[in-house]
Amino acid sequence: MINYKDIKKLDTVEIENKIKELKDSLLKAKISKLNQGDFDTNTYTKIKKDIARCMTEVNLRVKE
């Protein structure tokens, strides 16, 4: 899980790259769920929350 303070330290390009990485890991988690049938929903929720934190920070920076 990414701490919001750590996100604020990154610049916008790094945050956007982090969002891409998180979306890739979310896709990989979904694929592993389909392949193995065993899926930790807690991990899925954490990844989605990290994406939301990053998107919030990017949106705040665009408004400024």
N, CA, C and O atoms as CSV, one atom per row, in Angstrom:
chain,resi,resn,atom,element,x,y,z
A,1,MET,N,N,0.843,-1.174,0.000
A,1,MET,CA,C,0.000,0.000,0.000
A,1,MET,C,C,0.889,1.238,0.000
A,1,MET,O,O,1.875,1.313,0.734
A,2,ILE,N,N,0.526,2.194,-0.827
A,2,ILE,CA,C,1.298,3.422,-0.958
A,2,ILE,C,C,0.767,4.464,0.016
A,2,ILE,O,O,-0.440,4.682,0.117
A,3,ASN,N,N,1.675,5.093,0.721
A,3,ASN,CA,C,1.312,6.145,1.652
A,3,ASN,C,C,1.077,7.442,0.871
A,3,ASN,O,O,1.824,7.744,-0.060
A,4,TYR,N,N,0.053,8.204,1.237
A,4,TYR,CA,C,-0.280,9.427,0.522
A,4,TYR,C,C,0.853,10.447,0.589
A,4,TYR,O,O,1.059,11.203,-0.360
A,5,LYS,N,N,1.583,10.475,1.689
A,5,LYS,CA,C,2.713,11.395,1.820
A,5,LYS,C,C,3.796,11.070,0.793
A,5,LYS,O,O,4.443,11.971,0.260
A,6,ASP,N,N,3.989,9.789,0.520
A,6,ASP,CA,C,4.968,9.382,-0.482
A,6,ASP,C,C,4.528,9.796,-1.881
A,6,ASP,O,O,5.361,10.149,-2.717
A,7,ILE,N,N,3.238,9.755,-2.135
A,7,ILE,CA,C,2.718,10.161,-3.437
A,7,ILE,C,C,2.940,11.656,-3.656
A,7,ILE,O,O,3.290,12.079,-4.758
A,8,LYS,N,N,2.740,12.448,-2.620
A,8,LYS,CA,C,2.911,13.894,-2.741
A,8,LYS,C,C,4.355,14.275,-3.061
A,8,LYS,O,O,4.597,15.325,-3.656
A,9,LYS,N,N,5.314,13.435,-2.674
A,9,LYS,CA,C,6.722,13.718,-2.925
A,9,LYS,C,C,7.095,13.507,-4.394
A,9,LYS,O,O,8.077,14.076,-4.872
A,10,LEU,N,N,6.327,12.702,-5.101
A,10,LEU,CA,C,6.617,12.400,-6.497
A,10,LEU,C,C,6.137,13.527,-7.397
A,10,LEU,O,O,5.206,14.254,-7.050
A,11,ASP,N,N,6.781,13.670,-8.564
A,11,ASP,CA,C,6.250,14.635,-9.517
A,11,ASP,C,C,5.176,13.968,-10.371
A,11,ASP,O,O,4.984,12.754,-10.306
A,12,THR,N,N,4.489,14.761,-11.160
A,12,THR,CA,C,3.305,14.294,-11.871
A,12,THR,C,C,3.608,13.135,-12.818
A,12,THR,O,O,2.823,12.191,-12.908
A,13,VAL,N,N,4.725,13.194,-13.517
A,13,VAL,CA,C,5.076,12.129,-14.461
A,13,VAL,C,C,5.318,10.816,-13.726
A,13,VAL,O,O,4.898,9.756,-14.189
A,14,GLU,N,N,5.989,10.885,-12.588
A,14,GLU,CA,C,6.234,9.679,-11.803
A,14,GLU,C,C,4.934,9.084,-11.280
A,14,GLU,O,O,4.789,7.863,-11.228
A,15,ILE,N,N,3.992,9.932,-10.894
A,15,ILE,CA,C,2.696,9.443,-10.415
A,15,ILE,C,C,1.950,8.760,-11.553
A,15,ILE,O,O,1.358,7.699,-11.358
A,16,GLU,N,N,1.973,9.362,-12.746
A,16,GLU,CA,C,1.298,8.756,-13.889
A,16,GLU,C,C,1.919,7.407,-14.237
A,16,GLU,O,O,1.205,6.473,-14.602
A,17,ASN,N,N,3.235,7.297,-14.127
A,17,ASN,CA,C,3.900,6.007,-14.358
A,17,ASN,C,C,3.497,4.988,-13.297
A,17,ASN,O,O,3.325,3.806,-13.597
A,18,LYS,N,N,3.349,5.443,-12.074
A,18,LYS,CA,C,2.927,4.567,-10.979
A,18,LYS,C,C,1.513,4.058,-11.221
A,18,LYS,O,O,1.210,2.902,-10.929
A,19,ILE,N,N,0.648,4.913,-11.753
A,19,ILE,CA,C,-0.719,4.505,-12.073
A,19,ILE,C,C,-0.700,3.399,-13.117
A,19,ILE,O,O,-1.441,2.423,-13.006
A,20,LYS,N,N,0.142,3.549,-14.128
A,20,LYS,CA,C,0.254,2.523,-15.162
A,20,LYS,C,C,0.726,1.195,-14.567
A,20,LYS,O,O,0.206,0.132,-14.908
A,21,GLU,N,N,1.707,1.266,-13.681
A,21,GLU,CA,C,2.209,0.052,-13.027
A,21,GLU,C,C,1.117,-0.616,-12.198
A,21,GLU,O,O,0.972,-1.838,-12.226
A,22,LEU,N,N,0.359,0.174,-11.470
A,22,LEU,CA,C,-0.705,-0.371,-10.637
A,22,LEU,C,C,-1.810,-1.004,-11.477
A,22,LEU,O,O,-2.355,-2.046,-11.114
A,23,LYS,N,N,-2.134,-0.371,-12.597
A,23,LYS,CA,C,-3.152,-0.937,-13.479
A,23,LYS,C,C,-2.674,-2.253,-14.080
A,23,LYS,O,O,-3.459,-3.186,-14.249
A,24,ASP,N,N,-1.371,-2.326,-14.404
A,24,ASP,CA,C,-0.811,-3.582,-14.902
A,24,ASP,C,C,-0.887,-4.677,-13.841
A,24,ASP,O,O,-1.235,-5.818,-14.146
A,25,SER,N,N,-0.564,-4.331,-12.605
A,25,SER,CA,C,-0.614,-5.331,-11.545
A,25,SER,C,C,-2.055,-5.756,-11.258
A,25,SER,O,O,-2.301,-6.902,-10.882
A,26,LEU,N,N,-2.999,-4.841,-11.434
A,26,LEU,CA,C,-4.408,-5.174,-11.277
A,26,LEU,C,C,-4.845,-6.164,-12.355
A,26,LEU,O,O,-5.573,-7.117,-12.077
A,27,LEU,N,N,-4.395,-5.929,-13.578
A,27,LEU,CA,C,-4.708,-6.848,-14.669
A,27,LEU,C,C,-4.095,-8.221,-14.425
A,27,LEU,O,O,-4.743,-9.244,-14.648
A,28,LYS,N,N,-2.850,-8.243,-13.967
A,28,LYS,CA,C,-2.194,-9.516,-13.672
A,28,LYS,C,C,-2.923,-10.263,-12.554
A,28,LYS,O,O,-3.025,-11.489,-12.586
A,29,ALA,N,N,-3.420,-9.531,-11.583
A,29,ALA,CA,C,-4.159,-10.156,-10.488
A,29,ALA,C,C,-5.462,-10.770,-11.000
A,29,ALA,O,O,-5.860,-11.853,-10.572
A,30,LYS,N,N,-6.118,-10.066,-11.919
A,30,LYS,CA,C,-7.352,-10.602,-12.495
A,30,LYS,C,C,-7.075,-11.855,-13.310
A,30,LYS,O,O,-7.843,-12.816,-13.257
A,31,ILE,N,N,-5.984,-11.849,-14.062
A,31,ILE,CA,C,-5.621,-13.013,-14.872
A,31,ILE,C,C,-5.288,-14.200,-13.984
A,31,ILE,O,O,-5.681,-15.328,-14.281
A,32,SER,N,N,-4.569,-13.955,-12.898
A,32,SER,CA,C,-4.239,-15.052,-11.984
A,32,SER,C,C,-5.495,-15.609,-11.334
A,32,SER,O,O,-5.568,-16.801,-11.037
A,33,LYS,N,N,-6.485,-14.749,-11.112
A,33,LYS,CA,C,-7.756,-15.214,-10.552
A,33,LYS,C,C,-8.429,-16.172,-11.528
A,33,LYS,O,O,-8.947,-17.214,-11.127
A,34,LEU,N,N,-8.422,-15.819,-12.797
A,34,LEU,CA,C,-9.046,-16.669,-13.799
A,34,LEU,C,C,-8.295,-17.985,-13.966
A,34,LEU,O,O,-8.913,-19.035,-14.140
A,35,ASN,N,N,-6.981,-17.935,-13.914
A,35,ASN,CA,C,-6.174,-19.137,-14.126
A,35,ASN,C,C,-6.201,-20.085,-12.938
A,35,ASN,O,O,-6.315,-21.299,-13.111
A,36,GLN,N,N,-6.099,-19.542,-11.743
A,36,GLN,CA,C,-5.952,-20.381,-10.564
A,36,GLN,C,C,-7.235,-20.508,-9.760
A,36,GLN,O,O,-7.402,-21.466,-9.004
A,37,GLY,N,N,-8.118,-19.575,-9.911
A,37,GLY,CA,C,-9.341,-19.601,-9.123
A,37,GLY,C,C,-9.133,-19.099,-7.710
A,37,GLY,O,O,-10.100,-18.818,-7.002
A,38,ASP,N,N,-7.880,-18.985,-7.291
A,38,ASP,CA,C,-7.557,-18.504,-5.948
A,38,ASP,C,C,-7.164,-17.040,-6.063
A,38,ASP,O,O,-6.202,-16.694,-6.749
A,39,PHE,N,N,-7.914,-16.192,-5.391
A,39,PHE,CA,C,-7.668,-14.758,-5.521
A,39,PHE,C,C,-7.897,-14.082,-4.187
A,39,PHE,O,O,-8.919,-14.292,-3.534
A,40,ASP,N,N,-6.943,-13.274,-3.793
A,40,ASP,CA,C,-7.040,-12.532,-2.544
A,40,ASP,C,C,-7.731,-11.200,-2.830
A,40,ASP,O,O,-7.123,-10.303,-3.413
A,41,THR,N,N,-8.980,-11.062,-2.430
A,41,THR,CA,C,-9.723,-9.836,-2.704
A,41,THR,C,C,-9.146,-8.643,-1.952
A,41,THR,O,O,-9.350,-7.498,-2.356
A,42,ASN,N,N,-8.440,-8.898,-0.882
A,42,ASN,CA,C,-7.804,-7.832,-0.127
A,42,ASN,C,C,-6.744,-7.136,-0.985
A,42,ASN,O,O,-6.645,-5.909,-0.971
A,43,THR,N,N,-5.962,-7.904,-1.723
A,43,THR,CA,C,-4.938,-7.342,-2.597
A,43,THR,C,C,-5.581,-6.510,-3.691
A,43,THR,O,O,-5.117,-5.412,-3.997
A,44,TYR,N,N,-6.642,-7.026,-4.275
A,44,TYR,CA,C,-7.366,-6.321,-5.330
A,44,TYR,C,C,-7.862,-4.966,-4.825
A,44,TYR,O,O,-7.740,-3.961,-5.525
A,45,THR,N,N,-8.412,-4.937,-3.630
A,45,THR,CA,C,-8.922,-3.702,-3.037
A,45,THR,C,C,-7.797,-2.714,-2.767
A,45,THR,O,O,-7.955,-1.517,-3.002
A,46,LYS,N,N,-6.669,-3.199,-2.278
A,46,LYS,CA,C,-5.525,-2.319,-1.996
A,46,LYS,C,C,-4.997,-1.670,-3.266
A,46,LYS,O,O,-4.667,-0.484,-3.266
A,47,ILE,N,N,-4.913,-2.435,-4.345
A,47,ILE,CA,C,-4.419,-1.891,-5.606
A,47,ILE,C,C,-5.362,-0.802,-6.106
A,47,ILE,O,O,-4.909,0.250,-6.557
A,48,LYS,N,N,-6.661,-1.044,-6.031
A,48,LYS,CA,C,-7.641,-0.053,-6.482
A,48,LYS,C,C,-7.563,1.223,-5.639
A,48,LYS,O,O,-7.707,2.325,-6.169
A,49,LYS,N,N,-7.337,1.079,-4.342
A,49,LYS,CA,C,-7.226,2.255,-3.478
A,49,LYS,C,C,-5.953,3.038,-3.792
A,49,LYS,O,O,-5.968,4.269,-3.768
A,50,ASP,N,N,-4.853,2.347,-4.087
A,50,ASP,CA,C,-3.617,3.024,-4.461
A,50,ASP,C,C,-3.796,3.807,-5.761
A,50,ASP,O,O,-3.297,4.925,-5.891
A,51,ILE,N,N,-4.508,3.219,-6.718
A,51,ILE,CA,C,-4.784,3.916,-7.970
A,51,ILE,C,C,-5.607,5.171,-7.695
A,51,ILE,O,O,-5.342,6.229,-8.267
A,52,ALA,N,N,-6.593,5.053,-6.829
A,52,ALA,CA,C,-7.443,6.200,-6.492
A,52,ALA,C,C,-6.640,7.308,-5.816
A,52,ALA,O,O,-6.852,8.487,-6.102
A,53,ARG,N,N,-5.728,6.946,-4.932
A,53,ARG,CA,C,-4.887,7.952,-4.271
A,53,ARG,C,C,-4.040,8.701,-5.291
A,53,ARG,O,O,-3.929,9.926,-5.243
A,54,CYS,N,N,-3.451,7.960,-6.203
A,54,CYS,CA,C,-2.610,8.577,-7.229
A,54,CYS,C,C,-3.431,9.481,-8.143
A,54,CYS,O,O,-3.008,10.588,-8.475
A,55,MET,N,N,-4.599,9.008,-8.543
A,55,MET,CA,C,-5.462,9.805,-9.423
A,55,MET,C,C,-5.934,11.084,-8.717
A,55,MET,O,O,-6.048,12.134,-9.350
A,56,THR,N,N,-6.203,11.001,-7.438
A,56,THR,CA,C,-6.616,12.170,-6.668
A,56,THR,C,C,-5.525,13.219,-6.676
A,56,THR,O,O,-5.799,14.400,-6.887
A,57,GLU,N,N,-4.290,12.801,-6.449
A,57,GLU,CA,C,-3.184,13.739,-6.423
A,57,GLU,C,C,-2.962,14.377,-7.803
A,57,GLU,O,O,-2.711,15.579,-7.894
A,58,VAL,N,N,-3.050,13.587,-8.861
A,58,VAL,CA,C,-2.887,14.119,-10.208
A,58,VAL,C,C,-3.985,15.147,-10.505
A,58,VAL,O,O,-3.706,16.215,-11.050
A,59,ASN,N,N,-5.212,14.827,-10.151
A,59,ASN,CA,C,-6.326,15.752,-10.386
A,59,ASN,C,C,-6.180,17.033,-9.598
A,59,ASN,O,O,-6.535,18.101,-10.097
A,60,LEU,N,N,-5.671,16.960,-8.384
A,60,LEU,CA,C,-5.441,18.166,-7.581
A,60,LEU,C,C,-4.376,19.041,-8.208
A,60,LEU,O,O,-4.481,20.268,-8.192
A,61,ARG,N,N,-3.361,18.420,-8.754
A,61,ARG,CA,C,-2.280,19.194,-9.387
A,61,ARG,C,C,-2.737,19.851,-10.672
A,61,ARG,O,O,-2.285,20.947,-11.004
A,62,VAL,N,N,-3.618,19.203,-11.393
A,62,VAL,CA,C,-4.123,19.784,-12.655
A,62,VAL,C,C,-4.977,21.009,-12.355
A,62,VAL,O,O,-4.950,21.976,-13.116
A,63,LYS,N,N,-5.723,20.984,-11.276
A,63,LYS,CA,C,-6.583,22.117,-10.916
A,63,LYS,C,C,-5.792,23.335,-10.500
A,63,LYS,O,O,-6.269,24.462,-10.636
A,64,GLU,N,N,-4.589,23.128,-9.994
A,64,GLU,CA,C,-3.784,24.257,-9.491
A,64,GLU,C,C,-3.133,25.028,-10.587
A,64,GLU,O,O,-2.427,26.001,-10.323
